[in-house]
Amino acid sequence: MKKGKLLLFAISPFLIGVGMNGMMVKWDWYGASMTLISIIFSIYWIYGGYRSFEYSKSRLKSNLLGNGFAMASIGVILIQWGLLGRFMMNFMGFVPQMFFLPTVRMVAMIRRVLFFLPVNSTFGILSMAFLFMLLLYNIGYTIGVRKG
């Protein structure tokens, strides 16, 4: 995977999240359809991690390129939550939430299994979504290392 393709891959969760948001708002898609999209996205993110091994043999460099926008998004969320205690009602508040939307459904399922985790806020769910995306990406990268 070339560097440009990897960067496009890295911003794709935002585009997918905006699409999912549109489906939920315009067509009332909830439940099984959103779960299916979330499962497909999870497989896609694993595949991206797998393909990123072709670009970089360094796990750190691959993670920085593949998850750089996710890291920036969680940073924006931390700043908003730390300074305001809420999300801003503008582009800066919208983008980070849409970025993690494709994985929120899977995180909700994981949270049901790991019921002992004290995650009861939007910030907690988005933080878990970030960690879940890192996990999926690194699973794919590890598969790439083993096959490569």
Secondary structure, 3 states (H helix, E strand, C coil): CCHHHHHHHHHHHHHHHHHHHHHHHHHCCCCHHHHHHHHHHHHHHHHHHHHHHHHCCCHHHHHHHHCHHHHHHHHHHHHHHHHCCCCCCCHHHHHHHHHHHHHHHHHHHHHHHCCCCCCCCHHHHHHHHHHHHHHHHHHHHHHHHHHC
